[in-house]
Amino acid sequence: MFALHRWMLGGDIGKIIVGISTIIFLFIMITGIVFWWPKTRAILRQRLGMYLPFLVCLQK
């Protein structure tokens, strides 16, 4: 089970595939945060204000 989860049962090739996929995923996550991050605090409050009412609706 561990080999299936960790390396896709591929041995050395599976390790390479999982490693490359992880690097690509981290790159996409970091660039997404950089592009989303606002330049001022006012814009940050505005962006978070759009999400907070949505989250409150989900909790009900």
All heavy atoms as a GROMACS GRO file, in nm:
protein
  494
    1MET      N    1   0.082  -0.118   0.000
    1MET     CA    2   0.000   0.000   0.000
    1MET      C    3   0.088   0.126   0.000
    1MET      O    4   0.057   0.222  -0.067
    1MET     CB    5  -0.093  -0.003   0.122
    1MET     CG    6  -0.191   0.110   0.122
    1MET     SD    7  -0.291   0.117  -0.025
    1MET     CE    8  -0.447   0.078   0.037
    2PHE      N    9   0.197   0.122   0.079
    2PHE     CA   10   0.287   0.237   0.085
    2PHE      C   11   0.349   0.264  -0.053
    2PHE      O   12   0.356   0.380  -0.096
    2PHE     CB   13   0.395   0.213   0.189
    2PHE     CG   14   0.492   0.326   0.201
    2PHE    CD1   15   0.456   0.443   0.265
    2PHE    CD2   16   0.620   0.316   0.148
    2PHE    CE1   17   0.545   0.548   0.277
    2PHE    CE2   18   0.709   0.419   0.159
    2PHE     CZ   19   0.672   0.535   0.224
    3ALA      N   20   0.392   0.159  -0.122
    3ALA     CA   21   0.454   0.177  -0.253
    3ALA      C   22   0.354   0.232  -0.354
    3ALA      O   23   0.389   0.313  -0.440
    3ALA     CB   24   0.512   0.046  -0.303
    4LEU      N   25   0.230   0.191  -0.343
    4LEU     CA   26   0.126   0.243  -0.434
    4LEU      C   27   0.105   0.392  -0.410
    4LEU      O   28   0.100   0.471  -0.504
    4LEU     CB   29  -0.006   0.168  -0.413
    4LEU     CG   30  -0.127   0.223  -0.488
    4LEU    CD1   31  -0.107   0.209  -0.638
    4LEU    CD2   32  -0.252   0.150  -0.445
    5HIS      N   33   0.096   0.431  -0.285
    5HIS     CA   34   0.070   0.571  -0.253
    5HIS      C   35   0.192   0.658  -0.281
    5HIS      O   36   0.180   0.768  -0.334
    5HIS     CB   37   0.030   0.584  -0.106
    5HIS     CG   38   0.009   0.725  -0.063
    5HIS    ND1   39  -0.101   0.797  -0.099
    5HIS    CD2   40   0.085   0.807   0.012
    5HIS    CE1   41  -0.093   0.918  -0.048
    5HIS    NE2   42   0.020   0.927   0.021
    6ARG      N   43   0.309   0.611  -0.246
    6ARG     CA   44   0.429   0.693  -0.253
    6ARG      C   45   0.490   0.699  -0.393
    6ARG      O   46   0.532   0.805  -0.438
    6ARG     CB   47   0.530   0.638  -0.153
    6ARG     CG   48   0.657   0.712  -0.143
    6ARG     CD   49   0.641   0.836  -0.063
    6ARG     NE   50   0.772   0.896  -0.046
    6ARG     CZ   51   0.794   1.003   0.021
    6ARG    NH1   52   0.696   1.062   0.080
    6ARG    NH2   53   0.914   1.052   0.030
    7TRP      N   54   0.495   0.586  -0.462
    7TRP     CA   55   0.567   0.582  -0.590
    7TRP      C   56   0.485   0.527  -0.705
    7TRP      O   57   0.540   0.496  -0.811
    7TRP     CB   58   0.694   0.500  -0.575
    7TRP     CG   59   0.784   0.552  -0.470
    7TRP    CD1   60   0.840   0.676  -0.465
    7TRP    CD2   61   0.827   0.483  -0.353
    7TRP    NE1   62   0.916   0.688  -0.352
    7TRP    CE2   63   0.910   0.571  -0.281
    7TRP    CE3   64   0.804   0.356  -0.302
    7TRP    CZ2   65   0.970   0.536  -0.162
    7TRP    CZ3   66   0.864   0.322  -0.182
    7TRP    CH2   67   0.946   0.411  -0.114
    8MET      N   68   0.356   0.510  -0.691
    8MET     CA   69   0.268   0.460  -0.797
    8MET      C   70   0.312   0.323  -0.847
    8MET      O   71   0.299   0.291  -0.965
    8MET     CB   72   0.260   0.559  -0.913
    8MET     CG   73   0.210   0.693  -0.873
    8MET     SD   74   0.193   0.814  -1.005
    8MET     CE   75   0.298   0.762  -1.134
    9LEU      N   76   0.370   0.241  -0.761
    9LEU     CA   77   0.419   0.107  -0.794
    9LEU      C   78   0.518   0.108  -0.910
    9LEU      O   79   0.534   0.009  -0.980
    9LEU     CB   80   0.302   0.013  -0.828
    9LEU     CG   81   0.207  -0.020  -0.714
    9LEU    CD1   82   0.093  -0.107  -0.766
    9LEU    CD2   83   0.277  -0.089  -0.600
   10GLY      N   84   0.587   0.219  -0.931
   10GLY     CA   85   0.676   0.229  -1.045
   10GLY      C   86   0.823   0.218  -1.013
   10GLY      O   87   0.906   0.238  -1.101
   11GLY      N   88   0.857   0.193  -0.889
   11GLY     CA   89   0.999   0.183  -0.854
   11GLY      C   90   1.070   0.316  -0.875
   11GLY      O   91   1.021   0.421  -0.834
   12ASP      N   92   1.186   0.310  -0.941
   12ASP     CA   93   1.264   0.432  -0.963
   12ASP      C   94   1.194   0.529  -1.057
   12ASP      O   95   1.198   0.650  -1.038
   12ASP     CB   96   1.402   0.398  -1.018
   12ASP     CG   97   1.490   0.330  -0.913
   12ASP    OD1   98   1.463   0.352  -0.793
   12ASP    OD2   99   1.581   0.256  -0.952
   13ILE      N  100   1.128   0.477  -1.160
   13ILE     CA  101   1.056   0.563  -1.255
   13ILE      C  102   0.939   0.630  -1.185
   13ILE      O  103   0.911   0.748  -1.208
   13ILE     CB  104   1.006   0.481  -1.376
   13ILE    CG1  105   1.122   0.412  -1.441
   13ILE    CG2  106   0.923   0.566  -1.468
   13ILE    CD1  107   1.160   0.453  -1.577
   14GLY      N  108   0.869   0.559  -1.098
   14GLY     CA  109   0.758   0.616  -1.023
   14GLY      C  110   0.805   0.729  -0.932
   14GLY      O  111   0.737   0.830  -0.917
   15LYS      N  112   0.923   0.712  -0.871
   15LYS     CA  113   0.978   0.817  -0.786
   15LYS      C  114   1.004   0.943  -0.867
   15LYS      O  115   0.977   1.054  -0.822
   15LYS     CB  116   1.108   0.770  -0.721
   15LYS     CG  117   1.089   0.667  -0.613
   15LYS     CD  118   1.224   0.629  -0.554
   15LYS     CE  119   1.212   0.518  -0.454
   15LYS     NZ  120   1.342   0.482  -0.395
   16ILE      N  121   1.058   0.927  -0.985
   16ILE     CA  122   1.086   1.043  -1.071
   16ILE      C  123   0.957   1.112  -1.112
   16ILE      O  124   0.947   1.235  -1.107
   16ILE     CB  125   1.167   0.999  -1.195
   16ILE    CG1  126   1.307   0.954  -1.152
   16ILE    CG2  127   1.177   1.112  -1.297
   16ILE    CD1  128   1.387   0.887  -1.262
   17ILE      N  129   0.858   1.035  -1.152
   17ILE     CA  130   0.730   1.093  -1.193
   17ILE      C  131   0.664   1.169  -1.078
   17ILE      O  132   0.617   1.281  -1.094
   17ILE     CB  133   0.636   0.983  -1.247
   17ILE    CG1  134   0.690   0.929  -1.379
   17ILE    CG2  135   0.494   1.036  -1.265
   17ILE    CD1  136   0.618   0.806  -1.430
   18VAL      N  137   0.662   1.108  -0.960
   18VAL     CA  138   0.602   1.173  -0.844
   18VAL      C  139   0.681   1.297  -0.805
   18VAL      O  140   0.623   1.402  -0.773
   18VAL     CB  141   0.592   1.075  -0.725
   18VAL    CG1  142   0.552   1.146  -0.597
   18VAL    CG2  143   0.492   0.965  -0.756
   19GLY      N  144   0.813   1.292  -0.812
   19GLY     CA  145   0.896   1.408  -0.779
   19GLY      C  146   0.873   1.524  -0.874
   19GLY      O  147   0.857   1.639  -0.830
   20ILE      N  148   0.870   1.496  -1.003
   20ILE     CA  149   0.846   1.602  -1.102
   20ILE      C  150   0.706   1.659  -1.085
   20ILE      O  151   0.687   1.782  -1.092
   20ILE     CB  152   0.868   1.548  -1.245
   20ILE    CG1  153   1.017   1.520  -1.266
   20ILE    CG2  154   0.817   1.645  -1.350
   20ILE    CD1  155   1.049   1.446  -1.395
   21SER      N  156   0.608   1.574  -1.062
   21SER     CA  157   0.471   1.622  -1.042
   21SER      C  158   0.462   1.711  -0.919
   21SER      O  159   0.391   1.813  -0.920
   21SER     CB  160   0.376   1.504  -1.025
   21SER     OG  161   0.375   1.424  -1.140
   22THR      N  162   0.533   1.677  -0.813
   22THR     CA  163   0.533   1.757  -0.691
   22THR      C  164   0.597   1.894  -0.716
   22THR      O  165   0.544   1.996  -0.670
   22THR     CB  166   0.607   1.684  -0.579
   22THR    OG1  167   0.545   1.557  -0.558
   22THR    CG2  168   0.606   1.764  -0.450
   23ILE      N  169   0.706   1.897  -0.788
   23ILE     CA  170   0.772   2.024  -0.819
   23ILE      C  171   0.681   2.113  -0.903
   23ILE      O  172   0.668   2.234  -0.878
   23ILE     CB  173   0.907   1.999  -0.889
   23ILE    CG1  174   1.006   1.939  -0.790
   23ILE    CG2  175   0.963   2.128  -0.950
   23ILE    CD1  176   1.133   1.888  -0.851
   24ILE      N  177   0.615   2.056  -1.002
   24ILE     CA  178   0.521   2.132  -1.086
   24ILE      C  179   0.406   2.186  -1.001
   24ILE      O  180   0.366   2.302  -1.014
   24ILE     CB  181   0.471   2.047  -1.204
   24ILE    CG1  182   0.585   2.020  -1.302
   24ILE    CG2  183   0.353   2.115  -1.274
   24ILE    CD1  184   0.552   1.918  -1.408
   25PHE      N  185   0.351   2.102  -0.913
   25PHE     CA  186   0.242   2.144  -0.825
   25PHE      C  187   0.284   2.261  -0.736
   25PHE      O  188   0.211   2.360  -0.723
   25PHE     CB  189   0.196   2.026  -0.740
   25PHE     CG  190   0.097   2.061  -0.635
   25PHE    CD1  191  -0.034   2.091  -0.669
   25PHE    CD2  192   0.134   2.067  -0.502
   25PHE    CE1  193  -0.126   2.125  -0.572
   25PHE    CE2  194   0.043   2.101  -0.404
   25PHE     CZ  195  -0.088   2.131  -0.440
   26LEU      N  196   0.402   2.251  -0.675
   26LEU     CA  197   0.450   2.360  -0.590
   26LEU      C  198   0.472   2.488  -0.669
   26LEU      O  199   0.439   2.598  -0.621
   26LEU     CB  200   0.580   2.318  -0.520
   26LEU     CG  201   0.564   2.213  -0.411
   26LEU    CD1  202   0.700   2.170  -0.359
   26LEU    CD2  203   0.477   2.263  -0.298
   27PHE      N  204   0.525   2.478  -0.789
   27PHE     CA  205   0.544   2.595  -0.874
   27PHE      C  206   0.411   2.662  -0.905
   27PHE      O  207   0.399   2.785  -0.895
   27PHE     CB  208   0.615   2.554  -1.004
   27PHE     CG  209   0.630   2.667  -1.101
   27PHE    CD1  210   0.726   2.765  -1.081
   27PHE    CD2  211   0.548   2.675  -1.214
   27PHE    CE1  212   0.740   2.869  -1.172
   27PHE    CE2  213   0.562   2.778  -1.304
   27PHE     CZ  214   0.657   2.876  -1.283
   28ILE      N  215   0.310   2.584  -0.940
   28ILE     CA  216   0.178   2.639  -0.970
   28ILE      C  217   0.118   2.705  -0.847
   28ILE      O  218   0.058   2.814  -0.855
   28ILE     CB  219   0.086   2.529  -1.027
   28ILE    CG1  220   0.133   2.489  -1.167
   28ILE    CG2  221  -0.059   2.575  -1.030
   28ILE    CD1  222   0.064   2.367  -1.223
   29MET      N  223   0.131   2.643  -0.731
   29MET     CA  224   0.077   2.700  -0.607
   29MET      C  225   0.144   2.832  -0.572
   29MET      O  226   0.078   2.930  -0.539
   29MET     CB  227   0.094   2.601  -0.491
   29MET     CG  228   0.006   2.480  -0.501
   29MET     SD  229  -0.168   2.518  -0.489
   29MET     CE  230  -0.176   2.575  -0.321
   30ILE      N  231   0.276   2.837  -0.582
   30ILE     CA  232   0.350   2.958  -0.545
   30ILE      C  233   0.320   3.071  -0.642
   30ILE      O  234   0.294   3.185  -0.600
   30ILE     CB  235   0.501   2.930  -0.537
   30ILE    CG1  236   0.528   2.840  -0.416
   30ILE    CG2  237   0.582   3.058  -0.529
   30ILE    CD1  238   0.668   2.782  -0.411
   31THR      N  239   0.319   3.043  -0.772
   31THR     CA  240   0.288   3.149  -0.868
   31THR      C  241   0.143   3.196  -0.854
   31THR      O  242   0.116   3.315  -0.871
   31THR     CB  243   0.314   3.105  -1.013
   31THR    OG1  244   0.239   2.986  -1.041
   31THR    CG2  245   0.462   3.081  -1.037
   32GLY      N  246   0.052   3.108  -0.820
   32GLY     CA  247  -0.086   3.149  -0.798
   32GLY      C  248  -0.100   3.243  -0.681
   32GLY      O  249  -0.172   3.344  -0.688
   33ILE      N  250  -0.030   3.214  -0.572
   33ILE     CA  251  -0.033   3.303  -0.455
   33ILE      C  252   0.031   3.438  -0.489
   33ILE      O  253  -0.020   3.543  -0.452
   33ILE     CB  254   0.037   3.237  -0.335
   33ILE    CG1  255  -0.048   3.120  -0.285
   33ILE    CG2  256   0.061   3.338  -0.224
   33ILE    CD1  257   0.021   3.034  -0.182
   34VAL      N  258   0.141   3.436  -0.563
   34VAL     CA  259   0.208   3.561  -0.600
   34VAL      C  260   0.117   3.646  -0.688
   34VAL      O  261   0.106   3.768  -0.668
   34VAL     CB  262   0.342   3.532  -0.672
   34VAL    CG1  263   0.398   3.656  -0.737
   34VAL    CG2  264   0.442   3.472  -0.574
   35PHE      N  265   0.050   3.587  -0.784
   35PHE     CA  266  -0.039   3.664  -0.871
   35PHE      C  267  -0.163   3.713  -0.798
   35PHE      O  268  -0.216   3.819  -0.828
   35PHE     CB  269  -0.082   3.582  -0.993
   35PHE     CG  270   0.028   3.564  -1.094
   35PHE    CD1  271   0.044   3.443  -1.159
   35PHE    CD2  272   0.114   3.666  -1.125
   35PHE    CE1  273   0.144   3.425  -1.251
   35PHE    CE2  274   0.215   3.650  -1.218
   35PHE     CZ  275   0.230   3.529  -1.282
   36TRP      N  276  -0.211   3.636  -0.700
   36TRP     CA  277  -0.332   3.674  -0.627
   36TRP      C  278  -0.302   3.780  -0.523
   36TRP      O  279  -0.387   3.863  -0.493
   36TRP     CB  280  -0.391   3.550  -0.558
   36TRP     CG  281  -0.513   3.582  -0.478
   36TRP    CD1  282  -0.640   3.591  -0.523
   36TRP    CD2  283  -0.517   3.609  -0.337
   36TRP    NE1  284  -0.724   3.622  -0.420
   36TRP    CE2  285  -0.651   3.634  -0.304
   36TRP    CE3  286  -0.421   3.614  -0.237
   36TRP    CZ2  287  -0.692   3.663  -0.175
   36TRP    CZ3  288  -0.461   3.644  -0.108
   36TRP    CH2  289  -0.595   3.667  -0.078
   37TRP      N  290  -0.183   3.778  -0.462
   37TRP     CA  291  -0.151   3.865  -0.349
   37TRP      C  292  -0.164   4.011  -0.388
   37TRP      O  293  -0.104   4.056  -0.484
   37TRP     CB  294  -0.009   3.838  -0.299
   37TRP     CG  295   0.012   3.890  -0.161
   37TRP    CD1  296   0.075   4.005  -0.127
   37TRP    CD2  297  -0.034   3.830  -0.040
   37TRP    NE1  298   0.072   4.020   0.009
   37TRP    CE2  299   0.006   3.914   0.066
   37TRP    CE3  300  -0.106   3.714  -0.010
   37TRP    CZ2  301  -0.024   3.885   0.198
   37TRP    CZ3  302  -0.134   3.686   0.121
   37TRP    CH2  303  -0.093   3.770   0.223
   38PRO      N  304  -0.244   4.088  -0.315
   38PRO     CA  305  -0.267   4.228  -0.350
   38PRO      C  306  -0.149   4.318  -0.311
   38PRO      O  307  -0.066   4.281  -0.228
   38PRO     CB  308  -0.390   4.263  -0.265
   38PRO     CG  309  -0.384   4.170  -0.150
   38PRO     CD  310  -0.322   4.043  -0.201
   39LYS      N  311  -0.147   4.438  -0.370
   39LYS     CA  312  -0.039   4.531  -0.343
   39LYS      C  313  -0.063   4.612  -0.217
   39LYS      O  314   0.031   4.660  -0.155
   39LYS     CB  315  -0.022   4.625  -0.462
   39LYS     CG  316   0.028   4.554  -0.586
   39LYS     CD  317   0.048   4.648  -0.700
   39LYS     CE  318   0.098   4.569  -0.820
   39LYS     NZ  319   0.114   4.650  -0.938
   40THR      N  320  -0.189   4.631  -0.178
   40THR     CA  321  -0.218   4.710  -0.058
   40THR      C  322  -0.310   4.631   0.034
   40THR      O  323  -0.377   4.536  -0.007
   40THR     CB  324  -0.287   4.842  -0.094
   40THR    OG1  325  -0.413   4.814  -0.153
   40THR    CG2  326  -0.202   4.925  -0.189
   41ARG      N  327  -0.316   4.675   0.160
   41ARG     CA  328  -0.402   4.608   0.257
   41ARG      C  329  -0.550   4.630   0.226
   41ARG      O  330  -0.633   4.544   0.254
   41ARG     CB  331  -0.372   4.658   0.398
   41ARG     CG  332  -0.242   4.606   0.449
   41ARG     CD  333  -0.222   4.652   0.591
   41ARG     NE  334  -0.088   4.615   0.633
   41ARG     CZ  335  -0.063   4.551   0.744
   41ARG    NH1  336  -0.159   4.520   0.826
   41ARG    NH2  337   0.060   4.520   0.775
   42ALA      N  338  -0.583   4.745   0.167
   42ALA     CA  339  -0.723   4.772   0.133
   42ALA      C  340  -0.773   4.670   0.030
   42ALA      O  341  -0.885   4.620   0.040
   42ALA     CB  342  -0.738   4.914   0.080
   43ILE      N  343  -0.690   4.640  -0.067
   43ILE     CA  344  -0.729   4.543  -0.169
   43ILE      C  345  -0.738   4.403  -0.107
   43ILE      O  346  -0.827   4.325  -0.141
   43ILE     CB  347  -0.630   4.546  -0.287
   43ILE    CG1  348  -0.636   4.681  -0.357
   43ILE    CG2  349  -0.661   4.434  -0.386
   43ILE    CD1  350  -0.528   4.702  -0.461
   44LEU      N  351  -0.648   4.373  -0.013
   44LEU     CA  352  -0.653   4.244   0.057
   44LEU      C  353  -0.785   4.230   0.132
   44LEU      O  354  -0.851   4.127   0.124
   44LEU     CB  355  -0.535   4.230   0.152
   44LEU     CG  356  -0.532   4.103   0.237
   44LEU    CD1  357  -0.522   3.980   0.147
   44LEU    CD2  358  -0.418   4.108   0.336
   45ARG      N  359  -0.825   4.334   0.205
   45ARG     CA  360  -0.953   4.330   0.278
   45ARG      C  361  -1.070   4.312   0.182
   45ARG      O  362  -1.164   4.240   0.210
   45ARG     CB  363  -0.971   4.458   0.360
   45ARG     CG  364  -0.900   4.450   0.491
   45ARG     CD  365  -0.940   4.566   0.581
   45ARG     NE  366  -0.815   4.625   0.630
   45ARG     CZ  367  -0.771   4.745   0.599
   45ARG    NH1  368  -0.841   4.825   0.523
   45ARG    NH2  369  -0.657   4.787   0.647
   46GLN      N  370  -1.062   4.378   0.067
   46GLN     CA  371  -1.169   4.365  -0.032
   46GLN      C  372  -1.176   4.222  -0.085
   46GLN      O  373  -1.284   4.165  -0.096
   46GLN     CB  374  -1.145   4.462  -0.147
   46GLN     CG  375  -1.249   4.454  -0.256
   46GLN     CD  376  -1.213   4.542  -0.376
   46GLN    OE1  377  -1.104   4.597  -0.383
   46GLN    NE2  378  -1.305   4.556  -0.467
   47ARG      N  379  -1.063   4.163  -0.116
   47ARG     CA  380  -1.062   4.026  -0.168
   47ARG      C  381  -1.110   3.926  -0.064
   47ARG      O  382  -1.185   3.834  -0.094
   47ARG     CB  383  -0.923   3.988  -0.216
   47ARG     CG  384  -0.886   4.057  -0.344
   47ARG     CD  385  -0.753   4.010  -0.393
   47ARG     NE  386  -0.716   4.079  -0.515
   47ARG     CZ  387  -0.602   4.064  -0.577
   47ARG    NH1  388  -0.513   3.981  -0.530
   47ARG    NH2  389  -0.576   4.130  -0.686
   48LEU      N  390  -1.066   3.943   0.060
   48LEU     CA  391  -1.110   3.852   0.166
   48LEU      C  392  -1.257   3.874   0.197
   48LEU      O  393  -1.327   3.781   0.233
   48LEU     CB  394  -1.025   3.869   0.291
   48LEU     CG  395  -0.880   3.822   0.279
   48LEU    CD1  396  -0.805   3.853   0.406
   48LEU    CD2  397  -0.873   3.676   0.244
   49GLY      N  398  -1.305   3.995   0.183
   49GLY     CA  399  -1.445   4.025   0.207
   49GLY      C  400  -1.537   3.953   0.110
   49GLY      O  401  -1.651   3.921   0.143
   50MET      N  402  -1.487   3.923  -0.007
   50MET     CA  403  -1.568   3.849  -0.105
   50MET      C  404  -1.582   3.703  -0.063
   50MET      O  405  -1.682   3.640  -0.090
   50MET     CB  406  -1.504   3.857  -0.244
   50MET     CG  407  -1.509   3.995  -0.302
   50MET     SD  408  -1.422   4.019  -0.461
   50MET     CE  409  -1.396   3.860  -0.525
   51TYR      N  410  -1.483   3.647   0.006
   51TYR     CA  411  -1.485   3.506   0.042
   51TYR      C  412  -1.552   3.479   0.176
   51TYR      O  413  -1.611   3.375   0.196
   51TYR     CB  414  -1.344   3.449   0.045
   51TYR     CG  415  -1.278   3.450  -0.090
   51TYR    CD1  416  -1.169   3.531  -0.117
   51TYR    CD2  417  -1.326   3.369  -0.192
   51TYR    CE1  418  -1.109   3.532  -0.241
   51TYR    CE2  419  -1.267   3.370  -0.317
   51TYR     CZ  420  -1.160   3.450  -0.341
   51TYR     OH  421  -1.100   3.451  -0.463
   52LEU      N  422  -1.542   3.574   0.269
   52LEU     CA  423  -1.595   3.551   0.403
   52LEU      C  424  -1.746   3.527   0.405
   52LEU      O  425  -1.792   3.435   0.471
   52LEU     CB  426  -1.553   3.664   0.496
   52LEU     CG  427  -1.404   3.668   0.529
   52LEU    CD1  428  -1.373   3.787   0.618
   52LEU    CD2  429  -1.357   3.540   0.594
   53PRO      N  430  -1.828   3.606   0.335
   53PRO     CA  431  -1.972   3.576   0.335
   53PRO      C  432  -2.002   3.438   0.275
   53PRO      O  433  -2.092   3.368   0.322
   53PRO     CB  434  -2.033   3.688   0.250
   53PRO     CG  435  -1.936   3.800   0.258
   53PRO     CD  436  -1.801   3.733   0.268
   54PHE      N  437  -1.925   3.398   0.177
   54PHE     CA  438  -1.945   3.266   0.116
   54PHE      C  439  -1.917   3.156   0.218
   54PHE      O  440  -1.989   3.058   0.228
   54PHE     CB  441  -1.854   3.251  -0.006
   54PHE     CG  442  -1.862   3.116  -0.070
   54PHE    CD1  443  -1.974   3.078  -0.140
   54PHE    CD2  444  -1.756   3.026  -0.058
   54PHE    CE1  445  -1.981   2.952  -0.199
   54PHE    CE2  446  -1.762   2.902  -0.117
   54PHE     CZ  447  -1.876   2.866  -0.187
   55LEU      N  448  -1.811   3.173   0.296
   55LEU     CA  449  -1.776   3.074   0.397
   55LEU      C  450  -1.881   3.066   0.508
   55LEU      O  451  -1.911   2.960   0.559
   55LEU     CB  452  -1.638   3.103   0.456
   55LEU     CG  453  -1.522   3.089   0.360
   55LEU    CD1  454  -1.392   3.132   0.428
   55LEU    CD2  455  -1.509   2.946   0.308
   56VAL      N  456  -1.939   3.181   0.543
   56VAL     CA  457  -2.043   3.182   0.645
   56VAL      C  458  -2.166   3.108   0.595
   56VAL      O  459  -2.230   3.032   0.670
   56VAL     CB  460  -2.078   3.329   0.684
   56VAL    CG1  461  -2.200   3.333   0.773
   56VAL    CG2  462  -1.959   3.393   0.754
   57CYS      N  463  -2.199   3.124   0.469
   57CYS     CA  464  -2.314   3.054   0.411
   57CYS      C  465  -2.291   2.902   0.411
   57CYS      O  466  -2.387   2.825   0.428
   57CYS     CB  467  -2.340   3.102   0.268
   57CYS     SG  468  -2.399   3.270   0.259
   58LEU      N  469  -2.169   2.859   0.392
   58LEU     CA  470  -2.141   2.716   0.390
   58LEU      C  471  -2.156   2.652   0.528
   58LEU      O  472  -2.186   2.535   0.540
   58LEU     CB  473  -1.999   2.692   0.339
   58LEU     CG  474  -1.975   2.716   0.191
   58LEU    CD1  475  -1.829   2.693   0.160
   58LEU    CD2  476  -2.063   2.626   0.106
   59GLN      N  477  -2.135   2.730   0.633
   59GLN     CA  478  -2.142   2.675   0.768
   59GLN      C  479  -2.285   2.656   0.816
   59GLN      O  480  -2.310   2.583   0.909
   59GLN     CB  481  -2.067   2.766   0.865
   59GLN     CG  482  -1.918   2.765   0.841
   59GLN     CD  483  -1.846   2.862   0.932
   59GLN    OE1  484  -1.907   2.938   1.005
   59GLN    NE2  485  -1.714   2.859   0.928
   60LYS      N  486  -2.382   2.722   0.754
   60LYS     CA  487  -2.521   2.711   0.798
   60LYS      C  488  -2.586   2.585   0.750
   60LYS      O  489  -2.561   2.520   0.662
   60LYS     CB  490  -2.602   2.830   0.751
   60LYS     CG  491  -2.559   2.958   0.821
   60LYS     CD  492  -2.644   3.072   0.776
   60LYS     CE  493  -2.601   3.199   0.848
   60LYS     NZ  494  -2.678   3.311   0.812
   0.00000   0.00000   0.00000
